[in-house]
Amino acid sequence: MKMNNMNRRNFLKLAGATGATAVLGGFAGKAGAAGAKARVIVVGGGFGGATCAKYLRRGDASLDVTLIEPSSKFVTCPFSNYVLGGFRTMDSITHSYTALSGKHGVKVVHDTVTAIDPAGKKVTLKSGKSLQYDRLVVAPGIDFKWGAIQGYSEAAAEIMPHAWKAGPQTALLRKQLEAMPDGGVFVMVAPPNPFRCPPGPYERASMVAHYFSKHKPKSKVLILDAKDAFSKQGLFQAGWDKLYPGKIEWVAGAKGGKVVGVDTKKMIVDGELDKHKGAVVNVIPAQTAGSIAIKTGLANETGWCPVDPNTFESKLHPGIHVIGDAAIAGELPKSGFAANSEAKMCAAAIVATLRGEQAVFGSFVNTCYSLLTPEYGISVAAVYRITDQGIKTVPGSGGVSPKDANDEFRRDEAKYARGWYDSITAEIWG
Amino acid sequence: MRFNKYSMSLLLGVFLAGCATMEPPAPPAKAPAAPAAAAAPAAPPGPPAAPARKLTQADAAVLAGNCFACHGPNGHSPGTIPSLDTLSKKRIISDMTDFRSGEAPSTVMGRQAKGYSDVEIEIIAGYISGLKK
């Protein structure tokens, strides 16, 4: 079968979702046939949004693509744990949008989207301006459930930082670690599923232990976890035993790890069983899709956004696509790598839809490196496809680093972690 | 940064080996791995089934686009991971096939390559080797 001659019915069969049917009915061939420049707005300039803006222009240079992002520079969550570990600077994890606007023809607007009107196809900005779109991509990342832990609010986060959105919070937590006395305890409150960067809290614990090993040898790390298991757990715990014996304690949710409240004045964390005093307390709260997605009605009762895996078009508001951490993307984790992969798929699907062409073949990849020391890396990886049950790992692909790997293997994975960061940031902001 | 085929082969060998020596002379990428703790388990599952339809250039862009997250824009790596943009189609196919079978040792590429059918590997290799240098 010659696919570029594929008829519309076959395309719809492939695309599957009823959302796509409705959209295509109203849109097929419209922009292409009229020769008009289709307007695509991307909300959010992180790993998902910035990639999508770039790849929309790469897929069709005639598209009018606007990226709306409040910050003039973006600080990545990946590698922010190494700022805490003391061997990366904030500058080295900060990226600008000049290449996106200068080299790739994306209109970058530094403003905040305050409202989205799905029926009128319009976004309103904090500055008061409003912009029309033909297609909208929403990549707002995460927000926090502030009420979930008693006493933990935005104001409390200035005393007990979350540092789960990189930037000033990262710098604050680093400053607190530097200022704390040797012998003090670093208490981390780890979030319930699902949350941004599944291995991230445990990499952070490793990085704090690494910093302690150099500068505060009497200090310890205590992780109070809402969960009973975590990403790359076997590799992390074996690594901790070897590298930081007795220095990192992890308390599972079922064993008293669940936290009900915090007292920022006394620096106390209330577990279900015990109270814990920290010299530094890092609370990573339960999460939802970014607030603009929730406000627009793109999220369901879970707090996350259901999408058609072929296009990342919202199942709740046709014409709007949701990518990255905010989306419910089957087995894909909420990672910067996955957001980058989803963004490419979404951009290709939007280009195809605007041209009235067949849906693209869905394929995703994720690789998450974590460091236990600057020279000890572990990874989890997989390849994903779209199935009748949504996005699933290709059987036989993926998995974690070998349990019994030697030091050289761990060193190589640390080296490739650095290489990955250089590559993906060049791929997105370069 | 450009490599000739031989230095690329050395680099790939180092990249993938993990267990192999980091000093030259390194074994060619396709030489059987030195016995090591990190060696891939025997008898990996067969390659995934080919996709249900013929793949197009747009599909190839999405499939290959995933490689660039580690190997850099258009396969040109700015850091410690080997570039792909200097490799021939044939070379990419043989490397991916060898990673998939475990014949070529690797840190992560074996886990990745097992996610692709022969048809997909061919179309990825064609796309990357066909990009403007």
Contacts between the chains, C-beta under 8 A, distances in Angstrom:
chain1	res1	chain2	res2	distance
A	1	B	53	6.7
A	1	B	54	6.6
A	2	B	54	7.6
A	3	B	53	6.0
A	3	B	54	5.3
A	3	B	55	8.0
A	3	B	56	5.4
A	4	B	56	6.7
A	14	B	53	7.6
A	55	B	65	7.2
A	59	B	58	8.0
A	59	B	61	7.4
A	337	B	69	5.7
A	340	B	69	5.3
A	341	B	65	7.8
A	341	B	66	5.5
A	341	B	69	6.8
A	344	B	61	7.9
A	344	B	62	5.9
A	344	B	65	4.2
A	344	B	66	7.1
A	345	B	62	5.7
A	348	B	58	5.9
A	348	B	61	6.5
A	348	B	62	5.1
A	351	B	58	7.8
A	352	B	58	6.4
A	357	B	58	7.3
A	358	B	56	7.7
A	360	B	56	7.9
A	360	B	58	5.1
A	360	B	59	5.5
A	360	B	61	8.0
A	360	B	62	5.2
A	361	B	51	5.9
A	361	B	53	7.5
A	361	B	55	5.9
A	361	B	56	8.0
A	361	B	59	4.0
A	361	B	62	6.7
A	361	B	63	7.2
A	362	B	62	7.5
A	363	B	59	8.0
A	363	B	62	5.8
A	363	B	63	4.9
A	363	B	66	6.5
A	363	B	120	7.6
A	364	B	66	6.8
A	365	B	66	3.9
A	365	B	67	7.9
A	365	B	69	6.9
A	365	B	112	6.8
A	365	B	115	7.6
A	367	B	69	7.5
A	367	B	70	6.5
A	367	B	108	6.1
A	367	B	112	7.4
A	379	B	107	7.3
A	379	B	108	5.6
A	381	B	108	5.3
A	381	B	111	4.7
A	381	B	112	6.0
A	382	B	111	7.3
A	382	B	115	7.0
A	383	B	112	6.1
A	383	B	114	7.5
A	383	B	115	2.4
A	383	B	116	6.7
A	384	B	115	7.8
A	385	B	48	7.9
A	394	B	48	5.3
A	394	B	114	7.4
A	394	B	115	4.1
A	394	B	116	7.9
A	395	B	45	6.9
A	395	B	48	7.1
A	396	B	44	6.8
A	396	B	45	3.7
A	396	B	46	7.7
A	396	B	48	7.0
A	396	B	114	4.8
A	396	B	115	7.6
A	397	B	48	7.6
A	397	B	111	6.4
A	397	B	112	7.0
A	397	B	114	4.3
A	397	B	115	3.3
A	398	B	111	5.2
A	398	B	112	7.7
A	398	B	114	7.6
A	398	B	115	6.8
A	399	B	111	5.4
A	401	B	107	7.2
A	401	B	108	7.9
A	402	B	37	7.2
A	402	B	38	5.2
A	404	B	37	4.6
A	404	B	38	7.5
A	405	B	18	6.9
A	405	B	19	8.0
A	405	B	37	6.1
A	405	B	38	4.5
A	406	B	19	6.5
A	406	B	36	6.7
A	406	B	37	5.2
A	406	B	38	6.3
A	408	B	18	6.2
A	408	B	19	6.4
A	408	B	22	7.2
A	409	B	18	3.9
A	409	B	19	6.1
A	409	B	37	7.8
A	409	B	38	4.6
A	409	B	107	6.4
A	412	B	14	8.0
A	412	B	15	7.6
A	412	B	17	7.8
A	412	B	18	4.7
A	412	B	107	5.4
A	413	B	18	7.6
A	413	B	107	5.5
A	413	B	108	7.6
A	415	B	80	4.9
A	416	B	15	7.4
A	416	B	70	7.5
A	416	B	80	6.3
A	416	B	81	5.7
A	416	B	107	6.3
A	416	B	108	7.0
A	418	B	79	6.2
A	418	B	80	5.8
A	419	B	70	7.1
A	419	B	77	6.6
A	419	B	79	3.9
A	419	B	80	3.5
A	419	B	81	3.6
A	420	B	69	7.3
A	420	B	70	5.1
A	420	B	79	7.8
A	420	B	81	6.6
A	421	B	79	7.4
A	422	B	72	7.6
A	422	B	77	7.4
A	422	B	78	4.8
A	422	B	79	3.1
A	422	B	80	7.4
A	422	B	81	8.0
A	423	B	68	7.2
A	423	B	69	6.7
A	423	B	70	5.4
A	423	B	71	6.2
A	423	B	72	4.2
A	423	B	73	7.8
A	423	B	77	5.4
A	423	B	78	6.4
A	423	B	79	6.0
A	423	B	81	6.0
A	424	B	69	4.9
A	424	B	70	7.2
A	426	B	72	5.8
A	426	B	73	5.5
A	426	B	78	5.0
A	427	B	68	5.1
A	427	B	69	6.2
A	427	B	72	6.5
A	427	B	73	5.0
A	430	B	73	6.2
A	430	B	78	7.8
